[in-house]
Amino acid sequence: MHETIRVDQKATGPDSCRVTVSGDLDLVTAGNVRQALQTAVAENRVVVIDLGGLTFCDCTGLSALLAAARAAQAGDVELRLRTVPYVLARILRLSGTRDAFTIE
């Protein structure tokens, strides 16, 4: 059984938001996450991505997160990852992409 992804965005201030991602971030769900993060970065100056409910992440999920990091950098938006689970921390370390993010 494939677990679906849940993405919720909540304003945390006038120009900031928290995007909560929970479930499996993979080939099937990465497009939804990518779109949600692109929207959040386009509309805010500070975006915190809470990944405490993330249960799985593959390379397409990592690609969605990296796309958000690139968009944030280009738009001078502060992007932070919060509550990074082991599965993602390991992928970031092994892929050498950990420095693309500020991790709380």
Secondary structure, 3 states (H helix, E strand, C coil): CCCCCEEEEEEEECCEEEEEEEEEECCCCHHHHHHHHHHHHHHCCEEEEEEEEEEEECHHHHHHHHHHHHHHHHCCCEEEEECCCHHHHHHHHHHCCHHHCEEC
